[in-house]
Amino acid sequence: MLNIAKTVAAAALTLMPMGAFAEDVLLSVTVKGETLTFERTALEAMPVAEFTTTTIWTEGEQTFTGVTLHDLLSELDVQDGVIKATAINDYAIEIPYADITEDAPIIAYLRNGEEMSVRDKGPLWVVYPYDTAPEFRNEVAYSRSIWQLDRIDIQE
């Protein structure tokens, strides 16, 4: 069950119908039939996660800043199920809750300290600290590294 009072701040997390203020919304999350929308400020108000890693899609080390998927789900009182993440182009992946750690993946809203444009895999990119462990350097982790993320549906 959603516990909206637990979320970061009422002003940062906004319940609104889909399409309302769509130009400001970066991420929509549907949990048990309720859709919550997050603007950049709402994501930035959550605990910040940051790491530096290489990726198979970029050159050299990249520093990613965002919110862990674990922290986002904790704010929404989600503790199990399957997370279906979908990009602007409708590419979709699924991440079982059991595969999410406290540190990975993150929903990055900055790369190297800069906002990411749609053309540059943004504005949101699900990334793992690929260089830190072998379990982040395989086809499963790579396929779940969805860029241009714009919506999540929690399937319990």
PyMOL commands that place a pseudoatom at each C-alpha (Angstrom):
pseudoatom trace, name=CA, resn=MET, resi=1, chain=A, elem=C, hetatm=0, pos=[0.000, 0.000, 0.000]
pseudoatom trace, name=CA, resn=LEU, resi=2, chain=A, elem=C, hetatm=0, pos=[1.278, 3.460, -0.839]
pseudoatom trace, name=CA, resn=ASN, resi=3, chain=A, elem=C, hetatm=0, pos=[2.285, 5.608, 2.049]
pseudoatom trace, name=CA, resn=ILE, resi=4, chain=A, elem=C, hetatm=0, pos=[2.391, 9.058, 0.508]
pseudoatom trace, name=CA, resn=ALA, resi=5, chain=A, elem=C, hetatm=0, pos=[3.087, 10.671, 3.889]
pseudoatom trace, name=CA, resn=LYS, resi=6, chain=A, elem=C, hetatm=0, pos=[6.395, 8.807, 3.934]
pseudoatom trace, name=CA, resn=THR, resi=7, chain=A, elem=C, hetatm=0, pos=[7.579, 10.365, 0.692]
pseudoatom trace, name=CA, resn=VAL, resi=8, chain=A, elem=C, hetatm=0, pos=[10.195, 13.062, 0.620]
pseudoatom trace, name=CA, resn=ALA, resi=9, chain=A, elem=C, hetatm=0, pos=[7.904, 16.082, 0.497]
pseudoatom trace, name=CA, resn=ALA, resi=10, chain=A, elem=C, hetatm=0, pos=[4.349, 16.696, -0.594]
pseudoatom trace, name=CA, resn=ALA, resi=11, chain=A, elem=C, hetatm=0, pos=[5.545, 19.444, -2.902]
pseudoatom trace, name=CA, resn=ALA, resi=12, chain=A, elem=C, hetatm=0, pos=[8.143, 17.203, -4.514]
pseudoatom trace, name=CA, resn=LEU, resi=13, chain=A, elem=C, hetatm=0, pos=[5.876, 14.231, -5.135]
pseudoatom trace, name=CA, resn=THR, resi=14, chain=A, elem=C, hetatm=0, pos=[2.756, 15.086, -7.031]
pseudoatom trace, name=CA, resn=LEU, resi=15, chain=A, elem=C, hetatm=0, pos=[-0.274, 12.906, -7.685]
pseudoatom trace, name=CA, resn=MET, resi=16, chain=A, elem=C, hetatm=0, pos=[-1.785, 14.053, -10.934]
pseudoatom trace, name=CA, resn=PRO, resi=17, chain=A, elem=C, hetatm=0, pos=[-3.513, 12.550, -13.922]
pseudoatom trace, name=CA, resn=MET, resi=18, chain=A, elem=C, hetatm=0, pos=[-1.321, 11.439, -16.782]
pseudoatom trace, name=CA, resn=GLY, resi=19, chain=A, elem=C, hetatm=0, pos=[-0.726, 14.269, -19.211]
pseudoatom trace, name=CA, resn=ALA, resi=20, chain=A, elem=C, hetatm=0, pos=[-1.045, 17.030, -16.646]
pseudoatom trace, name=CA, resn=PHE, resi=21, chain=A, elem=C, hetatm=0, pos=[2.066, 19.196, -16.758]
pseudoatom trace, name=CA, resn=ALA, resi=22, chain=A, elem=C, hetatm=0, pos=[3.672, 16.527, -18.943]
pseudoatom trace, name=CA, resn=GLU, resi=23, chain=A, elem=C, hetatm=0, pos=[6.416, 18.927, -20.010]
pseudoatom trace, name=CA, resn=ASP, resi=24, chain=A, elem=C, hetatm=0, pos=[7.737, 18.962, -16.422]
pseudoatom trace, name=CA, resn=VAL, resi=25, chain=A, elem=C, hetatm=0, pos=[7.324, 15.269, -15.632]
pseudoatom trace, name=CA, resn=LEU, resi=26, chain=A, elem=C, hetatm=0, pos=[10.380, 13.043, -16.027]
pseudoatom trace, name=CA, resn=LEU, resi=27, chain=A, elem=C, hetatm=0, pos=[9.024, 9.796, -14.621]
pseudoatom trace, name=CA, resn=SER, resi=28, chain=A, elem=C, hetatm=0, pos=[5.618, 8.208, -14.076]
pseudoatom trace, name=CA, resn=VAL, resi=29, chain=A, elem=C, hetatm=0, pos=[5.342, 5.300, -11.657]
pseudoatom trace, name=CA, resn=THR, resi=30, chain=A, elem=C, hetatm=0, pos=[2.226, 3.144, -11.439]
pseudoatom trace, name=CA, resn=VAL, resi=31, chain=A, elem=C, hetatm=0, pos=[1.687, 1.147, -8.254]
pseudoatom trace, name=CA, resn=LYS, resi=32, chain=A, elem=C, hetatm=0, pos=[-1.549, -0.749, -7.626]
pseudoatom trace, name=CA, resn=GLY, resi=33, chain=A, elem=C, hetatm=0, pos=[-3.412, 1.304, -10.209]
pseudoatom trace, name=CA, resn=GLU, resi=34, chain=A, elem=C, hetatm=0, pos=[-2.229, 4.687, -8.903]
pseudoatom trace, name=CA, resn=THR, resi=35, chain=A, elem=C, hetatm=0, pos=[0.078, 6.707, -11.110]
pseudoatom trace, name=CA, resn=LEU, resi=36, chain=A, elem=C, hetatm=0, pos=[2.492, 9.083, -9.459]
pseudoatom trace, name=CA, resn=THR, resi=37, chain=A, elem=C, hetatm=0, pos=[4.540, 11.535, -11.447]
pseudoatom trace, name=CA, resn=PHE, resi=38, chain=A, elem=C, hetatm=0, pos=[7.983, 12.805, -10.587]
pseudoatom trace, name=CA, resn=GLU, resi=39, chain=A, elem=C, hetatm=0, pos=[9.534, 16.029, -11.742]
pseudoatom trace, name=CA, resn=ARG, resi=40, chain=A, elem=C, hetatm=0, pos=[13.311, 16.470, -11.633]
pseudoatom trace, name=CA, resn=THR, resi=41, chain=A, elem=C, hetatm=0, pos=[13.075, 18.255, -8.274]
pseudoatom trace, name=CA, resn=ALA, resi=42, chain=A, elem=C, hetatm=0, pos=[11.228, 15.283, -6.743]
pseudoatom trace, name=CA, resn=LEU, resi=43, chain=A, elem=C, hetatm=0, pos=[13.955, 12.876, -7.855]
pseudoatom trace, name=CA, resn=GLU, resi=44, chain=A, elem=C, hetatm=0, pos=[16.697, 15.244, -6.707]
pseudoatom trace, name=CA, resn=ALA, resi=45, chain=A, elem=C, hetatm=0, pos=[15.002, 15.536, -3.277]
pseudoatom trace, name=CA, resn=MET, resi=46, chain=A, elem=C, hetatm=0, pos=[15.520, 11.814, -2.660]
pseudoatom trace, name=CA, resn=PRO, resi=47, chain=A, elem=C, hetatm=0, pos=[18.776, 10.412, -1.271]
pseudoatom trace, name=CA, resn=VAL, resi=48, chain=A, elem=C, hetatm=0, pos=[21.491, 10.927, -3.875]
pseudoatom trace, name=CA, resn=ALA, resi=49, chain=A, elem=C, hetatm=0, pos=[23.463, 7.990, -5.256]
pseudoatom trace, name=CA, resn=GLU, resi=50, chain=A, elem=C, hetatm=0, pos=[26.565, 8.482, -7.366]
pseudoatom trace, name=CA, resn=PHE, resi=51, chain=A, elem=C, hetatm=0, pos=[29.256, 6.285, -8.863]
pseudoatom trace, name=CA, resn=THR, resi=52, chain=A, elem=C, hetatm=0, pos=[31.889, 6.369, -11.565]
pseudoatom trace, name=CA, resn=THR, resi=53, chain=A, elem=C, hetatm=0, pos=[32.088, 3.499, -14.027]
pseudoatom trace, name=CA, resn=THR, resi=54, chain=A, elem=C, hetatm=0, pos=[32.723, 2.645, -17.635]
pseudoatom trace, name=CA, resn=THR, resi=55, chain=A, elem=C, hetatm=0, pos=[29.875, 1.492, -19.868]
pseudoatom trace, name=CA, resn=ILE, resi=56, chain=A, elem=C, hetatm=0, pos=[29.695, -0.386, -23.151]
pseudoatom trace, name=CA, resn=TRP, resi=57, chain=A, elem=C, hetatm=0, pos=[27.868, 2.614, -24.682]
pseudoatom trace, name=CA, resn=THR, resi=58, chain=A, elem=C, hetatm=0, pos=[30.252, 5.428, -23.773]
pseudoatom trace, name=CA, resn=GLU, resi=59, chain=A, elem=C, hetatm=0, pos=[33.963, 6.148, -23.893]
pseudoatom trace, name=CA, resn=GLY, resi=60, chain=A, elem=C, hetatm=0, pos=[35.990, 6.391, -20.713]
pseudoatom trace, name=CA, resn=GLU, resi=61, chain=A, elem=C, hetatm=0, pos=[34.775, 6.625, -17.157]
pseudoatom trace, name=CA, resn=GLN, resi=62, chain=A, elem=C, hetatm=0, pos=[31.416, 8.282, -16.564]
pseudoatom trace, name=CA, resn=THR, resi=63, chain=A, elem=C, hetatm=0, pos=[30.027, 9.612, -13.301]
pseudoatom trace, name=CA, resn=PHE, resi=64, chain=A, elem=C, hetatm=0, pos=[26.321, 8.959, -12.850]
pseudoatom trace, name=CA, resn=THR, resi=65, chain=A, elem=C, hetatm=0, pos=[24.173, 10.730, -10.260]
pseudoatom trace, name=CA, resn=GLY, resi=66, chain=A, elem=C, hetatm=0, pos=[20.614, 9.810, -9.395]
pseudoatom trace, name=CA, resn=VAL, resi=67, chain=A, elem=C, hetatm=0, pos=[18.405, 7.901, -7.012]
pseudoatom trace, name=CA, resn=THR, resi=68, chain=A, elem=C, hetatm=0, pos=[18.696, 4.175, -6.424]
pseudoatom trace, name=CA, resn=LEU, resi=69, chain=A, elem=C, hetatm=0, pos=[15.778, 2.148, -7.651]
pseudoatom trace, name=CA, resn=HIS, resi=70, chain=A, elem=C, hetatm=0, pos=[15.733, 0.650, -4.147]
pseudoatom trace, name=CA, resn=ASP, resi=71, chain=A, elem=C, hetatm=0, pos=[15.222, 4.090, -2.532]
pseudoatom trace, name=CA, resn=LEU, resi=72, chain=A, elem=C, hetatm=0, pos=[12.500, 5.044, -5.017]
pseudoatom trace, name=CA, resn=LEU, resi=73, chain=A, elem=C, hetatm=0, pos=[10.635, 1.800, -4.349]
pseudoatom trace, name=CA, resn=SER, resi=74, chain=A, elem=C, hetatm=0, pos=[11.094, 2.201, -0.591]
pseudoatom trace, name=CA, resn=GLU, resi=75, chain=A, elem=C, hetatm=0, pos=[9.486, 5.653, -0.772]
pseudoatom trace, name=CA, resn=LEU, resi=76, chain=A, elem=C, hetatm=0, pos=[6.493, 3.978, -2.427]
pseudoatom trace, name=CA, resn=ASP, resi=77, chain=A, elem=C, hetatm=0, pos=[6.403, 1.087, 0.073]
pseudoatom trace, name=CA, resn=VAL, resi=78, chain=A, elem=C, hetatm=0, pos=[7.119, -1.454, -2.672]
pseudoatom trace, name=CA, resn=GLN, resi=79, chain=A, elem=C, hetatm=0, pos=[8.848, -4.532, -1.282]
pseudoatom trace, name=CA, resn=ASP, resi=80, chain=A, elem=C, hetatm=0, pos=[8.288, -7.194, -3.926]
pseudoatom trace, name=CA, resn=GLY, resi=81, chain=A, elem=C, hetatm=0, pos=[7.062, -7.827, -7.428]
pseudoatom trace, name=CA, resn=VAL, resi=82, chain=A, elem=C, hetatm=0, pos=[8.463, -7.093, -10.850]
pseudoatom trace, name=CA, resn=ILE, resi=83, chain=A, elem=C, hetatm=0, pos=[9.451, -3.634, -11.984]
pseudoatom trace, name=CA, resn=LYS, resi=84, chain=A, elem=C, hetatm=0, pos=[8.596, -2.981, -15.618]
pseudoatom trace, name=CA, resn=ALA, resi=85, chain=A, elem=C, hetatm=0, pos=[10.591, -0.019, -16.878]
pseudoatom trace, name=CA, resn=THR, resi=86, chain=A, elem=C, hetatm=0, pos=[9.723, 1.554, -20.223]
pseudoatom trace, name=CA, resn=ALA, resi=87, chain=A, elem=C, hetatm=0, pos=[11.542, 4.104, -22.361]
pseudoatom trace, name=CA, resn=ILE, resi=88, chain=A, elem=C, hetatm=0, pos=[10.215, 6.919, -24.484]
pseudoatom trace, name=CA, resn=ASN, resi=89, chain=A, elem=C, hetatm=0, pos=[10.416, 4.646, -27.561]
pseudoatom trace, name=CA, resn=ASP, resi=90, chain=A, elem=C, hetatm=0, pos=[8.438, 1.906, -25.714]
pseudoatom trace, name=CA, resn=TYR, resi=91, chain=A, elem=C, hetatm=0, pos=[11.482, -0.343, -25.192]
pseudoatom trace, name=CA, resn=ALA, resi=92, chain=A, elem=C, hetatm=0, pos=[10.630, -2.164, -21.966]
pseudoatom trace, name=CA, resn=ILE, resi=93, chain=A, elem=C, hetatm=0, pos=[12.524, -4.349, -19.524]
pseudoatom trace, name=CA, resn=GLU, resi=94, chain=A, elem=C, hetatm=0, pos=[11.654, -6.156, -16.341]
pseudoatom trace, name=CA, resn=ILE, resi=95, chain=A, elem=C, hetatm=0, pos=[13.655, -6.257, -13.132]
pseudoatom trace, name=CA, resn=PRO, resi=96, chain=A, elem=C, hetatm=0, pos=[12.546, -8.649, -10.390]
pseudoatom trace, name=CA, resn=TYR, resi=97, chain=A, elem=C, hetatm=0, pos=[12.522, -6.877, -7.042]
pseudoatom trace, name=CA, resn=ALA, resi=98, chain=A, elem=C, hetatm=0, pos=[14.816, -9.591, -5.683]
pseudoatom trace, name=CA, resn=ASP, resi=99, chain=A, elem=C, hetatm=0, pos=[17.538, -8.449, -8.129]
pseudoatom trace, name=CA, resn=ILE, resi=100, chain=A, elem=C, hetatm=0, pos=[17.597, -4.870, -6.806]
pseudoatom trace, name=CA, resn=THR, resi=101, chain=A, elem=C, hetatm=0, pos=[20.234, -4.025, -4.214]
pseudoatom trace, name=CA, resn=GLU, resi=102, chain=A, elem=C, hetatm=0, pos=[20.509, -0.988, -1.969]
pseudoatom trace, name=CA, resn=ASP, resi=103, chain=A, elem=C, hetatm=0, pos=[23.175, 0.385, -4.323]
pseudoatom trace, name=CA, resn=ALA, resi=104, chain=A, elem=C, hetatm=0, pos=[22.122, -0.723, -7.799]
pseudoatom trace, name=CA, resn=PRO, resi=105, chain=A, elem=C, hetatm=0, pos=[20.757, 0.101, -10.174]
pseudoatom trace, name=CA, resn=ILE, resi=106, chain=A, elem=C, hetatm=0, pos=[20.299, 3.840, -10.014]
pseudoatom trace, name=CA, resn=ILE, resi=107, chain=A, elem=C, hetatm=0, pos=[17.998, 6.012, -12.039]
pseudoatom trace, name=CA, resn=ALA, resi=108, chain=A, elem=C, hetatm=0, pos=[20.549, 8.555, -13.196]
pseudoatom trace, name=CA, resn=TYR, resi=109, chain=A, elem=C, hetatm=0, pos=[19.468, 12.111, -13.940]
pseudoatom trace, name=CA, resn=LEU, resi=110, chain=A, elem=C, hetatm=0, pos=[23.022, 13.457, -14.345]
pseudoatom trace, name=CA, resn=ARG, resi=111, chain=A, elem=C, hetatm=0, pos=[26.005, 12.147, -16.260]
pseudoatom trace, name=CA, resn=ASN, resi=112, chain=A, elem=C, hetatm=0, pos=[29.310, 13.809, -15.503]
pseudoatom trace, name=CA, resn=GLY, resi=113, chain=A, elem=C, hetatm=0, pos=[27.444, 16.519, -13.613]
pseudoatom trace, name=CA, resn=GLU, resi=114, chain=A, elem=C, hetatm=0, pos=[25.226, 17.451, -16.554]
pseudoatom trace, name=CA, resn=GLU, resi=115, chain=A, elem=C, hetatm=0, pos=[21.589, 16.758, -17.355]
pseudoatom trace, name=CA, resn=MET, resi=116, chain=A, elem=C, hetatm=0, pos=[21.199, 14.255, -20.181]
pseudoatom trace, name=CA, resn=SER, resi=117, chain=A, elem=C, hetatm=0, pos=[19.211, 15.172, -23.263]
pseudoatom trace, name=CA, resn=VAL, resi=118, chain=A, elem=C, hetatm=0, pos=[17.009, 12.619, -25.013]
pseudoatom trace, name=CA, resn=ARG, resi=119, chain=A, elem=C, hetatm=0, pos=[19.640, 12.487, -27.735]
pseudoatom trace, name=CA, resn=ASP, resi=120, chain=A, elem=C, hetatm=0, pos=[22.239, 11.683, -25.072]
pseudoatom trace, name=CA, resn=LYS, resi=121, chain=A, elem=C, hetatm=0, pos=[20.332, 8.763, -23.456]
pseudoatom trace, name=CA, resn=GLY, resi=122, chain=A, elem=C, hetatm=0, pos=[18.384, 10.976, -21.072]
pseudoatom trace, name=CA, resn=PRO, resi=123, chain=A, elem=C, hetatm=0, pos=[16.787, 12.504, -19.308]
pseudoatom trace, name=CA, resn=LEU, resi=124, chain=A, elem=C, hetatm=0, pos=[16.788, 9.329, -17.165]
pseudoatom trace, name=CA, resn=TRP, resi=125, chain=A, elem=C, hetatm=0, pos=[19.012, 6.279, -17.533]
pseudoatom trace, name=CA, resn=VAL, resi=126, chain=A, elem=C, hetatm=0, pos=[18.947, 3.087, -15.437]
pseudoatom trace, name=CA, resn=VAL, resi=127, chain=A, elem=C, hetatm=0, pos=[22.606, 2.261, -14.840]
pseudoatom trace, name=CA, resn=TYR, resi=128, chain=A, elem=C, hetatm=0, pos=[24.646, -0.161, -12.782]
pseudoatom trace, name=CA, resn=PRO, resi=129, chain=A, elem=C, hetatm=0, pos=[28.161, 0.272, -11.353]
pseudoatom trace, name=CA, resn=TYR, resi=130, chain=A, elem=C, hetatm=0, pos=[29.466, -2.055, -14.066]
pseudoatom trace, name=CA, resn=ASP, resi=131, chain=A, elem=C, hetatm=0, pos=[33.094, -1.907, -12.940]
pseudoatom trace, name=CA, resn=THR, resi=132, chain=A, elem=C, hetatm=0, pos=[32.416, -2.951, -9.339]
pseudoatom trace, name=CA, resn=ALA, resi=133, chain=A, elem=C, hetatm=0, pos=[31.235, -6.551, -9.743]
pseudoatom trace, name=CA, resn=PRO, resi=134, chain=A, elem=C, hetatm=0, pos=[30.955, -9.307, -12.364]
pseudoatom trace, name=CA, resn=GLU, resi=135, chain=A, elem=C, hetatm=0, pos=[27.165, -9.537, -11.901]
pseudoatom trace, name=CA, resn=PHE, resi=136, chain=A, elem=C, hetatm=0, pos=[26.905, -6.055, -13.440]
pseudoatom trace, name=CA, resn=ARG, resi=137, chain=A, elem=C, hetatm=0, pos=[28.962, -7.005, -16.511]
pseudoatom trace, name=CA, resn=ASN, resi=138, chain=A, elem=C, hetatm=0, pos=[26.636, -9.407, -18.293]
pseudoatom trace, name=CA, resn=GLU, resi=139, chain=A, elem=C, hetatm=0, pos=[23.820, -9.388, -20.814]
pseudoatom trace, name=CA, resn=VAL, resi=140, chain=A, elem=C, hetatm=0, pos=[21.128, -9.288, -18.110]
pseudoatom trace, name=CA, resn=ALA, resi=141, chain=A, elem=C, hetatm=0, pos=[22.474, -6.106, -16.505]
pseudoatom trace, name=CA, resn=TYR, resi=142, chain=A, elem=C, hetatm=0, pos=[23.189, -4.542, -19.898]
pseudoatom trace, name=CA, resn=SER, resi=143, chain=A, elem=C, hetatm=0, pos=[19.666, -5.280, -21.156]
pseudoatom trace, name=CA, resn=ARG, resi=144, chain=A, elem=C, hetatm=0, pos=[18.200, -3.706, -18.006]
pseudoatom trace, name=CA, resn=SER, resi=145, chain=A, elem=C, hetatm=0, pos=[20.241, -0.535, -18.505]
pseudoatom trace, name=CA, resn=ILE, resi=146, chain=A, elem=C, hetatm=0, pos=[17.389, 1.301, -20.116]
pseudoatom trace, name=CA, resn=TRP, resi=147, chain=A, elem=C, hetatm=0, pos=[17.943, 4.871, -21.206]
pseudoatom trace, name=CA, resn=GLN, resi=148, chain=A, elem=C, hetatm=0, pos=[15.306, 7.491, -21.987]
pseudoatom trace, name=CA, resn=LEU, resi=149, chain=A, elem=C, hetatm=0, pos=[13.307, 5.964, -19.116]
pseudoatom trace, name=CA, resn=ASP, resi=150, chain=A, elem=C, hetatm=0, pos=[9.960, 7.664, -18.690]
pseudoatom trace, name=CA, resn=ARG, resi=151, chain=A, elem=C, hetatm=0, pos=[7.690, 5.214, -16.869]
pseudoatom trace, name=CA, resn=ILE, resi=152, chain=A, elem=C, hetatm=0, pos=[7.712, 2.365, -14.391]
pseudoatom trace, name=CA, resn=ASP, resi=153, chain=A, elem=C, hetatm=0, pos=[4.908, -0.054, -13.644]
pseudoatom trace, name=CA, resn=ILE, resi=154, chain=A, elem=C, hetatm=0, pos=[5.158, -2.128, -10.482]
pseudoatom trace, name=CA, resn=GLN, resi=155, chain=A, elem=C, hetatm=0, pos=[3.643, -5.556, -11.128]
pseudoatom trace, name=CA, resn=GLU, resi=156, chain=A, elem=C, hetatm=0, pos=[3.081, -7.301, -7.820]
for i in range(1, 156): cmd.bond("trace and resi %d" % i, "trace and resi %d" % (i + 1))
show_as sticks, trace
zoom trace
